[in-house]
Amino acid sequence: MALSPDEQDMALRIIKRMLSKGVVNTHHKQPQTIAGWFATHERGEVKQTIDVMASDPDVPLRKKGRGTVTLTAVAAAKSYLENHGEDPPRSW
């Protein structure tokens, strides 16, 4: 299932934010928490996009127990961003 162009833009922003917050592998968050990292008017779209992302095998995001989500790996997330014309977040 491919993401629509609007979903793709939001997915890239979500992945960047999750990378910058370190939500990878064993560190997982509720979609509601991730949505809280975005502007109030975007939160519903963030939660919907996360649901679509979790069902797309090309996106490096997976659902874990109790509805939480995580990125599969830092390298996979950075590669996904680069393949879609985005720069990964900078490390400190």
Summary of the structure (lengths in Angstrom):
residues: 92
radius of gyration: 11.9
end to end distance: 34.8
largest distance: 34.8
contacts: 253
relative contact order: 0.22
helix: 55%
strand: 9%
